[in-house]
Each structure stands twice: as C-alpha cells, then as structure tokens.
C-alpha cells in the first residue's frame, strides 16, 4: 500500500514519482515494482545532504548543507528541494551549476520540513 508523499524510483529508467493519493496497489515501471526511497536524516560523510531550513525576511530559505554546500556538478547534484509547511508542498527544481538552495516566499507555519533529492545519494529530509 502506498502512502501520500512517499517517493518511488524505477531502477531501470530512473523515473521518480511522488504519491499524491494513497492506494492499495503496487507502483510498477518498466515491468517491475518501483523502489520506495527512504528519507535519510543524518549525514555521516563530508558531503552534506540534510536540508537546513531558516526563516528570513518572511521567507523560508532551504540550503543543502548548513555550513558546507553540496556539490552541484554535472555528475553529482541536487535535483530538487521541497518545502512542506503545514501540509502544503512547494518545490524547486535545480540544475548542475545552480546553488544548492531554494527560497520560498510562503506564510510562516507551525510544522515545517524539507526534503531534497541528490541524484547519487537519494532522498534526504530535515525539520525546522
């Protein structure tokens, strides 16, 4: 059974999907079940992945790596950053060469978290 906001990836073609509506079925792509991506929350290497969130000037700034920015190279980069504020989802897609951060001008919330997807190291999450 899928759950809302879960992220799945096809290991054959690379498709990534986020569940918008829960269902009892299995997600399949390229003839095989898709893999559920587990959200990692703690960095153990020098490369930083956990999203760092701060509120500045009525905006949320989400950086990948609080003090050390994540690489944004052609072969290794952050594909997207997602901010979740009181259940509302905001997303910014990134490209190699971009800064590994996103600014969201949204109202302040009580429950604030972020997720990001690294093309090599997968899905990561953090909370404010």
Secondary structure, 3 states (H helix, E strand, C coil): CCCCCCEEECCCCCCEEECCCCCCCCCEECCEECEECCCECCCCCCCCCCEEEEEECCEEEEEECCCCCCCCECCECEEEEEEEECCEEEEEECCCCCCCEEEECCCCCCCEEEEEEECCCEEEEEEC
